[in-house]
Amino acid sequence: MEYKGIKVIRKPSFCRFIPGLSYTAQAISPYIFVTDEVYESLCSEDPNPRFIAVLEHEKKHIERQKELGVFNFGIKYLFSLEFRFQEELLATKGGMKHMKETKLSWDIERSAKSFSSWLYLWMVPYERAKRELEKVWEEIK
């Protein structure tokens, strides 16, 4: 399937057993890799709006990977906590925008917990993540 010109692919089944890869989606330009649950929902007549928000998030990562180059993006993302945080805020804004447009909420506390966990390599403390995510949510019209 495609989403806004980006190929969306089911993750291989072995990803279920690898921490970090078992979650909803990852983007490596030019593809978005999603779990079976996400893929099946997106292919349905009434896809879960939260999964569309996930695609919007990953689409932003792909745009940035194209701007910076996949290798440069990957190196900065892996080794710079501040770069990773700014990229995640930017990508999350895309997902948040979709949720606001569909008049749905965003679980800021859950996102902040993720941003401050092993999943994102402890990129920022919870308090900072929550504060910045709240700011992003309020900026979206």
Secondary structure in CASP SS format (residue, H / E / C, confidence):
PFRMAT SS
TARGET T0000
AUTHOR 0000-0000-0000
METHOD secondary structure of the structure
MODEL  1
M C 1.00
E E 1.00
Y E 1.00
K C 1.00
G C 1.00
I E 1.00
K E 1.00
V E 1.00
I E 1.00
R E 1.00
K C 1.00
P C 1.00
S H 1.00
F H 1.00
C H 1.00
R H 1.00
F H 1.00
I C 1.00
P C 1.00
G C 1.00
L C 1.00
S C 1.00
Y C 1.00
T C 1.00
A E 1.00
Q E 1.00
A E 1.00
I E 1.00
S C 1.00
P C 1.00
Y E 1.00
I E 1.00
F E 1.00
V E 1.00
T C 1.00
D H 1.00
E H 1.00
V H 1.00
Y H 1.00
E H 1.00
S H 1.00
L H 1.00
C C 1.00
S C 1.00
E C 1.00
D C 1.00
P C 1.00
N C 1.00
P H 1.00
R H 1.00
F H 1.00
I H 1.00
A H 1.00
V H 1.00
L H 1.00
E H 1.00
H H 1.00
E H 1.00
K H 1.00
K H 1.00
H H 1.00
I H 1.00
E H 1.00
R H 1.00
Q H 1.00
K H 1.00
E H 1.00
L H 1.00
G C 1.00
V H 1.00
F H 1.00
N H 1.00
F H 1.00
G H 1.00
I H 1.00
K H 1.00
Y H 1.00
L H 1.00
F H 1.00
S C 1.00
L H 1.00
E H 1.00
F H 1.00
R H 1.00
F H 1.00
Q H 1.00
E H 1.00
E H 1.00
L H 1.00
L H 1.00
A H 1.00
T H 1.00
K H 1.00
G H 1.00
G H 1.00
M H 1.00
K H 1.00
H H 1.00
M H 1.00
K H 1.00
E H 1.00
T C 1.00
K C 1.00
L C 1.00
S C 1.00
W C 1.00
D C 1.00
I H 1.00
E H 1.00
R H 1.00
S H 1.00
A H 1.00
K H 1.00
S H 1.00
F H 1.00
S C 1.00
S C 1.00
W H 1.00
L H 1.00
Y H 1.00
L C 1.00
W C 1.00
M C 1.00
V C 1.00
P C 1.00
Y H 1.00
E H 1.00
R H 1.00
A H 1.00
K H 1.00
R H 1.00
E H 1.00
L H 1.00
E H 1.00
K H 1.00
V H 1.00
W H 1.00
E H 1.00
E H 1.00
I C 1.00
K C 1.00
END
